[in-house]
Amino acid sequence: MAMFKILTKEKLRSKPLKKPRPHVVILGAGASKAALPQGDRSGKTIPLMDDLPNILGNYWKELVQEAKPRDGNFESMFSWIRRNGKFRLELANIERLIENYFQDLELPDHPTIYDYLVLGLRERDVIATFNWDPFLMQAHRRNRGVAPLPDIRFLHGCVALRTCAEHDILGEPYKECPVCHCDLIRGHLFFPDEDKDYAKNSLILRDWNVVTEKLKKAFHLTIFGYSGPATDYNAKKLLLDGWSQTPIRDISHAEIIDIKDERALFTSWREFFPHYHSMIIRDFWECSTAKWPRRTAEWKLTASRYGIPSEQVGPFRTDSLTELQEWFKRLAEKEESSTRLGQ
C-alpha cells in the first residue's frame, strides 16, 4: 500500500525513470512512405519494394521479358533471375540504378516523422531499420545537438551506412574511424534473396546482435511499416528470438503501426504479442512515441504495473524544425534535472 502512496499519478507521469528498460523500434519501407508522403526534398517518390519496377522503367521490363522469371513481387523475381546465373551484368546495372536513386534522397527542411522518432526516444532505446534510404541517418545527424538520441542500427543494406569493419563506429562518407583511423566503409546494400542469411555479412550481423540483445531487455517494441515478407523469414525469427527472452514478457508491449488490414497484421505478428498486450494502429500520431515522447517506458510502466493512466506529453506538432528541436530540448533538460536531483 505504501508503494501506491509514493507512486502517485502525478509523480509517475512527470518523473523520468532512472534506468528504464529499452524501447526498440523496427522500421520498414512503410515508415519512410508515411514520413514523406509527398516525396523527399525535391519531390522524388519514396518507393516501396513493389514500386521499384516503376523506378527502373523499361530496363526492368526488358529483363523480365528476356529472363521470364516465375510470377511474384520484385524481390522474389529478382532472386529467381539471380539464381538463373545468365544475367549478372543486367542485375548489376539494376542494383546501380536503385542505389543511385536512394543515394539522392534527402529529408525536407521541415520536420518529418523521422525527426519525431529520433527525438522522441532516449539513449537507452534503439531504432533499427531495414530501409535502403538515408532518412534515419539524416534525421539523427541533424538532431544530434538537441538531446541525447537513441542508438540507430541497420538490419539491411543502407546507402547512408558508413562504419568500421573492426570497431562499432557509425559515421559519414569520406570519414575515418576515430579508433584505427581507417576509412569508413559502406556495408553491402542489396539482399534481394529468398531465405536471407544476414549472418553472412559481418557488418550487418554486428547490428543484428546489438538489436537482439536490446530486445532481450526491452519493455516495449514498435514495428513501423515493416511487413516481414516471406523473403525475410530469418529476420522475423531473429527478432522473435530476442523479444521472447525479455524477463518481463508478461507485461511487455508490442505496437504495430501499419495501414494494412488489422486482422492480417495480427496474424502475421501474433507471436510477438504477449497475452494480447498489443496495439495495432494506422497512424504514427497515435503511437506511444508521439503521445509520450521520451517517456514511453514511464507510460507503459504506469499502465501495466500500477494500473495508473499516464497523461499524454504530446504529440507536439509544428512545421518548424527549429521549434520542434527547442521543444524537445526543454523536455530533455527536465530529464537531466531529475537525474541531478536524484529524483
C-alpha positions in Angstrom: 0.0 0.0 0.0 2.9 2.3 0.8 4.1 1.8 -2.8 1.0 3.4 -4.2 1.1 6.3 -1.8 4.5 7.1 -3.2 3.9 6.4 -6.8 1.1 8.8 -7.4 -0.2 9.5 -10.9 1.4 12.9 -10.9 4.9 11.6 -9.9 4.8 8.7 -12.3 3.8 10.7 -15.4 6.2 13.6 -14.7 9.3 11.8 -13.4 11.7 10.1 -15.9 12.8 6.7 -14.7 16.5 6.4 -13.7 17.0 3.1 -15.5 14.1 2.4 -17.9 14.2 -0.7 -20.0 14.8 0.0 -23.7 12.2 0.7 -26.3 13.1 -1.0 -29.6 11.6 0.4 -32.8 11.8 -1.6 -36.1 11.4 0.4 -39.3 10.3 -0.9 -42.8 9.7 0.9 -46.0 6.2 1.8 -44.9 7.7 4.1 -42.3 9.6 6.1 -44.9 6.4 6.3 -47.1 4.4 7.6 -44.1 7.1 10.1 -43.2 7.3 11.6 -46.7 4.0 11.1 -48.4 4.7 13.9 -50.8 8.2 12.7 -51.6 11.7 13.9 -50.5 13.1 17.4 -50.6 13.0 17.6 -54.4 9.7 15.7 -54.6 11.2 12.3 -55.5 8.8 9.4 -54.7 9.7 7.2 -51.8 9.3 3.7 -53.3 8.2 0.6 -51.5 9.7 -2.6 -52.8 7.0 -3.3 -55.3 7.3 0.3 -56.6 10.9 -0.4 -57.8 9.8 -1.7 -61.3 8.3 1.8 -61.9 11.6 3.4 -60.9 13.5 1.1 -63.2 11.1 1.5 -66.1 11.9 -0.2 -69.4 15.2 -1.6 -68.2 13.4 -3.9 -65.8 10.6 -4.7 -68.2 13.0 -5.8 -70.9 14.9 -8.0 -68.4 11.7 -9.7 -67.2 10.7 -10.4 -70.8 14.0 -12.0 -71.6 14.5 -13.9 -68.3 10.9 -14.9 -67.9 11.0 -15.4 -64.1 8.2 -17.0 -62.2 5.4 -14.6 -61.1 5.9 -12.8 -57.9 6.9 -9.4 -56.4 10.0 -7.5 -57.4 12.2 -9.2 -54.7 11.2 -12.7 -55.5 11.5 -12.2 -59.3 15.0 -10.6 -58.8 16.0 -13.6 -56.7 14.8 -16.0 -59.4 16.8 -14.2 -62.1 19.9 -14.1 -59.9 19.8 -17.9 -59.4 19.5 -18.3 -63.2 23.0 -17.0 -63.4 22.7 -15.7 -67.0 22.0 -12.0 -66.3 24.8 -10.8 -64.0 25.6 -7.7 -65.9 21.9 -6.7 -66.2 21.3 -7.3 -62.4 24.5 -5.3 -61.5 23.1 -2.4 -63.6 19.7 -2.6 -61.8 21.5 -2.5 -58.4 23.4 0.5 -59.5 20.2 2.3 -60.7 18.5 1.6 -57.4 21.5 2.6 -55.3 21.8 5.9 -57.2 18.1 6.6 -56.7 18.2 6.1 -53.0 21.5 7.9 -52.6 20.0 11.1 -53.9 17.0 11.1 -51.5 17.1 13.9 -48.9 14.9 15.0 -46.0 13.0 18.2 -46.5 13.7 21.3 -44.3 10.5 20.9 -42.3 10.1 18.2 -39.5 9.3 14.7 -40.6 8.2 11.6 -38.6 11.9 10.6 -38.6 12.7 13.7 -36.6 9.9 12.9 -34.1 11.3 9.4 -33.8 14.9 10.1 -33.1 14.0 13.0 -30.7 11.2 11.0 -29.1 13.4 8.2 -27.9 16.4 8.2 -25.5 19.9 6.9 -25.4 18.9 3.5 -23.9 16.5 3.0 -26.8 17.3 1.8 -30.3 15.8 2.4 -33.8 16.7 -0.4 -36.3 15.8 -0.1 -39.9 15.5 -2.4 -42.9 15.4 0.5 -45.3 17.8 1.4 -48.1 17.1 5.1 -47.8 19.2 7.6 -45.8 16.5 9.2 -43.8 17.2 7.7 -40.4 20.8 8.7 -40.6 20.0 12.2 -41.9 17.5 12.8 -39.1 19.9 11.5 -36.4 22.6 13.8 -37.8 20.6 17.0 -37.9 19.2 16.5 -34.3 22.4 15.3 -32.6 22.9 18.6 -30.6 19.3 18.8 -29.4 19.1 16.0 -26.9 20.7 12.6 -26.2 19.4 10.4 -29.0 18.7 6.7 -29.4 21.2 4.2 -30.9 20.5 3.6 -34.6 21.1 0.2 -36.3 20.9 -1.1 -39.8 19.4 -4.6 -40.3 19.7 -4.5 -44.1 21.8 -2.6 -46.6 21.5 1.2 -46.5 23.1 3.9 -48.7 23.9 6.1 -45.7 25.6 3.4 -43.6 29.3 4.0 -43.1 31.2 2.0 -40.5 34.5 0.4 -39.5 34.9 -3.3 -40.1 36.8 -3.6 -36.8 35.1 -1.1 -34.5 31.4 -0.3 -33.8 31.6 3.2 -35.3 28.8 4.9 -37.3 29.9 7.8 -39.5 29.6 9.7 -42.7 31.1 9.1 -46.2 34.8 10.0 -46.5 35.3 10.0 -42.7 37.8 7.8 -40.9 37.4 5.6 -37.8 38.5 7.5 -34.7 40.0 4.3 -33.2 42.1 2.8 -36.0 41.9 5.8 -38.5 40.9 3.6 -41.4 38.4 4.9 -43.9 34.8 4.1 -43.0 33.2 1.7 -45.5 29.7 1.1 -46.6 28.0 -2.2 -45.8 26.6 -4.4 -48.5 23.4 -2.8 -49.9 21.5 -5.5 -51.8 19.9 -8.5 -50.1 17.1 -9.5 -52.6 17.5 -13.2 -51.9 15.0 -15.7 -50.7 15.8 -17.1 -47.2 18.1 -14.2 -46.5 21.0 -15.1 -44.3 22.3 -11.9 -42.6 24.9 -13.8 -40.7 27.0 -14.0 -43.9 27.6 -10.2 -43.7 29.7 -9.3 -40.6 28.8 -5.6 -40.5 25.1 -6.3 -40.6 25.4 -9.2 -38.2 27.0 -6.8 -35.7 23.9 -4.6 -35.7 21.6 -7.7 -35.5 23.5 -8.8 -32.4 23.1 -5.4 -30.8 19.3 -5.3 -31.6 18.8 -8.8 -30.4 20.5 -8.0 -27.0 18.3 -4.9 -26.7 15.2 -6.9 -27.4 16.1 -9.4 -24.6 15.9 -6.4 -22.1 13.1 -4.5 -23.8 9.8 -3.5 -22.2 8.4 -2.0 -25.4 8.6 -3.0 -29.1 7.3 -0.9 -32.0 7.2 -2.3 -35.6 6.5 0.6 -38.0 5.8 -0.1 -41.7 7.6 -3.4 -41.8 5.6 -6.3 -43.2 8.1 -9.1 -42.6 7.8 -10.5 -46.2 8.4 -14.2 -47.0 12.0 -13.4 -48.0 12.6 -12.1 -44.5 11.7 -15.2 -42.7 15.1 -15.3 -41.0 14.7 -11.7 -40.0 11.4 -12.2 -38.2 12.8 -15.3 -36.4 15.8 -13.3 -35.2 13.6 -10.6 -33.9 11.3 -13.0 -32.1 14.2 -14.9 -30.6 15.3 -11.7 -28.9 11.9 -10.4 -27.9 10.7 -13.7 -26.5 13.5 -13.7 -23.9 12.6 -10.4 -22.2 12.3 -11.2 -18.5 9.1 -9.1 -18.2 7.3 -10.6 -21.2 4.0 -10.9 -19.2 3.7 -7.1 -19.1 5.8 -6.2 -22.1 4.1 -4.4 -25.0 4.2 -4.7 -28.8 2.9 -2.0 -31.0 2.3 -2.2 -34.8 2.0 0.9 -37.0 0.7 0.0 -40.4 -2.1 0.7 -42.9 -2.6 -2.9 -43.8 -5.7 -4.9 -42.6 -5.6 -5.3 -38.9 -6.6 -8.9 -38.9 -3.8 -9.8 -41.4 -1.3 -7.8 -39.3 -2.3 -9.6 -36.1 -2.0 -13.0 -37.9 1.5 -12.0 -39.2 2.8 -10.8 -35.9 0.8 -12.7 -33.3 3.9 -14.5 -31.9 5.2 -11.1 -30.8 2.1 -10.2 -28.7 2.5 -11.4 -25.1 -1.0 -12.2 -23.7 -2.6 -9.8 -26.3 -0.7 -6.8 -24.8 -0.7 -5.3 -28.2 -1.8 -2.3 -30.1 -2.3 -2.0 -33.9 -2.7 1.5 -35.2 -2.7 3.1 -38.7 -1.2 6.5 -37.9 2.1 7.4 -36.3 0.5 10.2 -34.4 -1.5 7.7 -32.4 1.6 5.7 -31.3 3.4 5.8 -28.0 6.4 7.7 -29.2 4.2 10.5 -30.5 1.9 10.7 -27.4 4.6 10.1 -24.7 7.9 11.3 -26.4 10.9 10.4 -24.3 8.6 8.9 -21.7 7.3 5.6 -23.4 8.8 3.5 -20.6 7.1 5.6 -17.9 3.7 5.4 -19.8 3.8 1.6 -20.1 5.0 1.1 -16.6 2.2 3.1 -15.0 -0.4 1.3 -17.0 0.9 -2.2 -16.9 2.4 -2.5 -13.4 0.5 0.0 -11.4 -2.8 0.4 -13.3 -2.4 4.2 -13.3 -3.1 6.0 -16.6 -0.4 8.4 -17.7 -1.2 11.8 -19.0 0.0 12.5 -22.6 3.0 14.7 -23.2 2.4 15.0 -26.9 2.1 15.0 -29.8 3.7 18.4 -30.3 3.3 19.2 -34.0 4.9 22.1 -35.8 6.1 22.9 -39.3 9.3 24.4 -38.0 12.3 22.2 -37.3 13.8 24.8 -35.1 10.7 25.0 -33.0 10.5 21.2 -32.7 14.1 21.0 -31.6 13.5 23.7 -28.9 10.5 21.8 -27.6 12.5 18.5 -27.3 15.5 20.3 -25.9 13.4 21.6 -23.0 11.9 18.1 -22.5 15.4 16.6 -22.4 16.6 19.2 -19.9 13.9 18.0 -17.5 15.4 14.6 -17.7 18.8 15.9 -16.8 17.4 18.0 -14.0 15.6 15.0 -12.5 18.9 12.9 -12.7 20.9 15.6 -11.0 18.4 16.0 -8.2 18.3 12.2 -7.7 14.5 12.1 -8.2 
